[in-house]
Amino acid sequence: MDNDERVIGIKDVAKAANVALATVDRVIHNRAGVSVKTKVKVLKVIKQMGYKPNIMASNLSKSKKIVIGVLLPNISEGSGYWEFPMQGILKAKKELAQYNIKIKTYTFKQDNNKEIRKKILELINSDIQGLVLTSKFADEIEILLEDCKQKNRPYVFIDSNVRKIDALSSIHQPLFESGELAAQLFNYCFNKGEILVLHLKKTMDTEGIISLKEKGMNAYLKENNNAITTKSLVLTDFNEDAISGVLFKTLKENPFIKGVFIPNSKVAYIAKYFEKRGGDKIYLIGYDFFREDIEYLEKEIIDFLICQRPEEQGYQAVFKLFEHLVLKKEVEKEIIMPLDIITKKNYKYY
């Protein structure tokens, strides 16, 4: 379809008017809860874009409910990363509530194979019509995906899809490029030395994700600065004393380490050690932005955080299933999230 033939949807109007989807819906249906100023702005955008209400969407409240399942790790575990895509999922749920869209969540402990298998069985026997999940645990979810295919249940991956598993859509960060970006940031900080790549992981953590980031880092350094090299180390014990002991020994034996790269969201574990450590500055780069990172950003112990908009991923995943199941629209097979760089100077606005 040509660009000038593309059907303008309610999401396009919301984006152009810089308001929530629900706000546009209230204006269209002349409901209360919208200021006069906002209403005028939305109506102006509707006229400019030539938007026409979708009859199907307008009548959804009279249709049968659509149930979307969500299979993700517990939001209270470890770094709490999964809290953010869940926030996006709940935001989408709220905006789509009037369209009879329901969300059923199935959460599990990442280090408990028995529990994830139990949740998968519950999903297989559930009444869901679509599914949001991560492909990080591809071995465990294989039977679930096969069941989804047999029952014609579309699924959307968020966070990553390293194994390129076929899905309705995959919403994730560019892993290789994020490693390149981290290397570029280190290259700005020093022009000679060694980068310690710390793999903080426990069971069920996909090695392919970290591997791609590390490959991206090494590719950038090979092309742009051979004077900076990398050294890898795996940590599976996140106890403070264990981390301190390993880092003290590693840094003592490798005096040319100028930077430490944490290719996942557990950078605060390492920042805690560097807060107490004396000596020359060692630059620290990690992923994702949490409340516990603020103190370390302020003190410039953490220098950069690379963020992948996990809340937006969860939000988009639900909407892609809504567009496919309800509006019968063709959705993008892959949506790549921008890579945001968070520092002491800009974290307050993120």
FENLIN-V815285 format. One record per residue. RES is the residue in three letters. PSI is psi in degrees with one decimal (none if undefined). Layout:
RES	PSI
RES	PSI
This chain:
MET	133.5
ASP	155.1
ASN	-38.8
ASP	-7.0
GLU	-3.1
ARG	135.3
VAL	127.1
ILE	126.4
GLY	173.7
ILE	-30.7
LYS	-36.4
ASP	-41.9
VAL	-44.5
ALA	-41.3
LYS	-44.2
ALA	-34.9
ALA	-7.0
ASN	45.9
VAL	170.5
ALA	155.1
LEU	-42.0
ALA	-32.4
THR	-44.3
VAL	-42.2
ASP	-40.5
ARG	-40.0
VAL	-46.1
ILE	-40.2
HIS	9.9
ASN	43.4
ARG	160.9
ALA	168.9
GLY	9.0
VAL	131.3
SER	157.5
VAL	-42.8
LYS	-45.0
THR	-40.5
LYS	-44.0
VAL	-42.9
LYS	-45.2
VAL	-43.6
LEU	-35.6
LYS	-43.1
VAL	-42.0
ILE	-43.1
LYS	-43.7
GLN	-37.8
MET	-11.8
GLY	33.5
TYR	138.8
LYS	127.9
PRO	140.1
ASN	116.9
ILE	-40.0
MET	-48.2
ALA	-35.2
SER	-27.4
ASN	10.0
LEU	-31.1
SER	-20.2
LYS	-6.8
SER	173.3
LYS	153.1
LYS	150.5
ILE	124.1
VAL	122.3
ILE	125.8
GLY	149.0
VAL	120.0
LEU	104.5
LEU	159.7
PRO	157.6
ASN	139.1
ILE	-10.9
SER	-2.7
GLU	149.6
GLY	-118.5
SER	-12.8
GLY	16.5
TYR	-40.5
TRP	-8.6
GLU	-34.1
PHE	-47.9
PRO	-32.0
MET	-35.6
GLN	-41.4
GLY	-39.0
ILE	-43.4
LEU	-33.1
LYS	-45.1
ALA	-39.5
LYS	-43.8
LYS	-42.9
GLU	-27.3
LEU	3.9
ALA	-38.6
GLN	-16.4
TYR	15.2
ASN	32.5
ILE	125.1
LYS	149.7
ILE	130.7
LYS	122.5
THR	140.4
TYR	105.4
THR	157.1
PHE	159.8
LYS	133.3
GLN	-27.0
ASP	18.6
ASN	93.0
ASN	-36.3
LYS	-40.0
GLU	-42.0
ILE	-36.1
ARG	-35.7
LYS	-44.0
LYS	-37.6
ILE	-42.1
LEU	-40.1
GLU	-41.0
LEU	-43.0
ILE	-36.4
ASN	9.5
SER	-179.8
ASP	21.2
ILE	151.8
GLN	-11.7
GLY	166.7
LEU	138.7
VAL	130.1
LEU	175.6
THR	147.1
SER	6.8
LYS	-31.2
PHE	53.3
ALA	-38.2
ASP	-41.5
GLU	-33.6
ILE	0.0
GLU	-44.0
ILE	-33.4
LEU	-42.9
LEU	-38.0
GLU	-39.6
ASP	-39.8
CYS	-40.5
LYS	-43.1
GLN	-34.7
LYS	5.0
ASN	43.3
ARG	111.1
PRO	149.6
TYR	150.6
VAL	129.4
PHE	141.7
ILE	163.5
ASP	-52.3
SER	161.3
ASN	63.2
VAL	-37.6
ARG	4.2
LYS	42.9
ILE	134.9
ASP	136.3
ALA	167.8
LEU	-44.1
SER	153.8
SER	122.5
ILE	113.5
HIS	173.9
GLN	155.4
PRO	100.4
LEU	-50.2
PHE	-45.6
GLU	-30.7
SER	-32.9
GLY	-39.4
GLU	-42.0
LEU	-42.9
ALA	-42.3
ALA	-40.1
GLN	-40.1
LEU	-42.7
PHE	-39.1
ASN	-28.8
TYR	-28.1
CYS	-35.8
PHE	153.7
ASN	2.6
LYS	137.5
GLY	-160.4
GLU	144.3
ILE	124.6
LEU	117.7
VAL	109.8
LEU	117.5
HIS	98.8
LEU	104.9
LYS	153.5
LYS	-168.6
THR	152.8
MET	8.7
ASP	123.9
THR	119.8
GLU	-31.4
GLY	-33.2
ILE	-51.4
ILE	-39.7
SER	-42.5
LEU	-38.6
LYS	-42.6
GLU	-37.3
LYS	-39.9
GLY	-41.8
MET	-48.1
ASN	-34.9
ALA	-42.3
TYR	-45.6
LEU	-38.6
LYS	-38.2
GLU	-30.9
ASN	-27.3
ASN	95.5
ASN	-8.8
ALA	-10.8
ILE	125.6
THR	171.9
THR	154.5
LYS	131.4
SER	146.6
LEU	135.0
VAL	131.2
LEU	123.7
THR	-10.8
ASP	113.0
PHE	11.2
ASN	137.6
GLU	-43.1
ASP	-38.8
ALA	-44.1
ILE	-44.7
SER	-43.9
GLY	-45.0
VAL	-44.4
LEU	-40.8
PHE	-46.8
LYS	-44.1
THR	-44.5
LEU	-32.6
LYS	-39.3
GLU	-15.3
ASN	75.7
PRO	-10.7
PHE	4.8
ILE	119.9
LYS	-15.9
GLY	151.3
VAL	129.6
PHE	121.1
ILE	103.5
PRO	28.9
ASN	-164.8
SER	17.1
LYS	28.5
VAL	-27.6
ALA	-30.8
TYR	-40.7
ILE	-35.9
ALA	-35.8
LYS	-37.7
TYR	-45.0
PHE	-23.6
GLU	-35.0
LYS	-15.9
ARG	139.9
GLY	-165.9
GLY	-169.9
ASP	155.1
LYS	132.7
ILE	123.9
TYR	140.9
LEU	124.3
ILE	133.6
GLY	-164.1
TYR	146.9
ASP	159.1
PHE	118.1
PHE	163.6
ARG	-38.0
GLU	-13.7
ASP	-21.0
ILE	-47.7
GLU	-41.4
TYR	-29.6
LEU	-43.7
GLU	-39.9
LYS	-0.4
GLU	32.9
ILE	-46.1
ILE	124.5
ASP	-41.4
PHE	144.4
LEU	131.7
ILE	120.3
CYS	148.9
GLN	17.7
ARG	59.8
PRO	-33.6
GLU	-42.2
GLU	-34.2
GLN	-46.8
GLY	-41.4
TYR	-48.5
GLN	-37.0
ALA	-45.0
VAL	-41.4
PHE	-33.2
LYS	-37.6
LEU	-38.6
PHE	-46.3
GLU	-38.6
HIS	-48.0
LEU	-35.9
VAL	-50.3
LEU	-7.5
LYS	35.7
LYS	153.0
GLU	128.8
VAL	162.1
GLU	135.6
LYS	-28.4
GLU	132.5
ILE	115.6
ILE	125.4
MET	143.4
PRO	155.1
LEU	113.5
ASP	140.9
ILE	119.1
ILE	133.9
THR	179.8
LYS	-32.7
LYS	-20.5
ASN	-0.5
TYR	-28.0
LYS	-19.9
TYR	9.1
TYR	none
